């Protein structure tokens, strides 16, 4: 009964989640974190921040991602949303009241926990709403979160440019906003079900999802392997009989189900190609975004220049959102041209990074960053759509999470070798040279793969005779 009430009254949980998403993402100091840490307030060196402090975030994120993912489902989302806000409050407080390198490393560790817990924010709404409300609720929650980031960046730029608040006072203001988010998170309704541990009897089973799609073709025209999917479906039906009467599953059953779902989802080779790009590009994007402020500080030190980091972040966020939104109105056969687009636009991203790395003009560096970020958001939007279209079962969170885990694993390797002081500990210019070269490799690989796919498709058209039984209008039109 409680679940029915919550589902019908969809505006209440959606509104609370949007309020939480807004106040938890307004971070005015974030664009000015490097000037704050290297300035008189913390008096750290750029080398300490770059090579000793920032790498901790990557290690923390990787180490807690899988446990947080499982705990999110087991605890049914809301406790992890509240926990995320508590960790965010702790991170801000430590940043404000501590000074040493170990303390700043603790800040990065807790922020890694915050980042890993975002899965709860994006999954919560699906557990309390009807399927027909998913699109609107997702649109609202993501838009409000984007608005929060943008407001934070603009507000930070105004406060710094007009000297309205010191960096420390900005952090105190952020603590107040985080407290509002924490209070809001406590008001969220508690979901009655989850995807794996607490599956309600009314939820569609994995087997049913798999069987319902065995007759469909994926986005590239490849037929899903019927025998394999149906075999997985039968196994799932047997697994359903092992569930507890209240719909809960044991830890071992969940892990086994996750593995079966994982194998079934990645049965499409095209989905694997798109996922490989996702992991590689997201790794490079995260490294660039994490360390770009160090590059800006190198090109134009804050004490010699009125910095506009907040304005640049706000502009890049809004333009990226507009770029991603515009893809929805572009009628392109991405299943045919998508891989070539991945290669070509990745090449432009690499060129932007090279320009950022070797320019001595901060405005050119700012512009290169905006272009790079927009290109990534454009491509990741295409990738998300194509991967969702290729899935043989509705396990979007599992696939997206696996791709992000792959990106994070790559990022950890790069960080430990290139950035960490216990590895090469490279300065910022050699670092960005490596990042730009990394995207160049991605561009070459996927451009060649895209050209091969187009050649193979054209050759297949020439060789395969038209179907005599085909009637006009019977061909499915795909975008």
Protein Blocks (a to p, Z undefined) as FASTA:
>chain_A
ZZmmmmmmmmlmmmmmmmmmmmmmmcfklmmmmmmmmmmknopafklmmmmmmmmmmmmm
mmmmmmmmmmmmmnoomlmmmmmmmmmmmmmmmmmmpmbfmlmmmmmmmmmmmmmmmmmm
mmmmmmmccfklmmmmmmmmmmmmmmmmmmmmmmmmmmmmnopacfklmmmmmmmmmmmm
mmmmmmpccdfbdfklmccfkbccfklmmmmmmmpccfkopacdfklmmmmmmmmmmmmm
mpcfkopacfklmmmmmmmmmmmmmmpfklmmmmmmmmmmmmmmmmmmmmmmmmmmmmmc
fkloccfklmmmmmmmmmmmmmmmmmmmpccdfklmmmmmmmmmmmmmmmmmmmmmmpcb
fklmmmmmmmmmmmmmmmmmmmmmmmmmmpcbdcfklmmmmmmmmmmmmmmmmmmmmmmm
klnopafklmmmmmmmmmmmmmmmmmmmmmmmmmmmmmmmmmmccdfklcghkaccdZZ
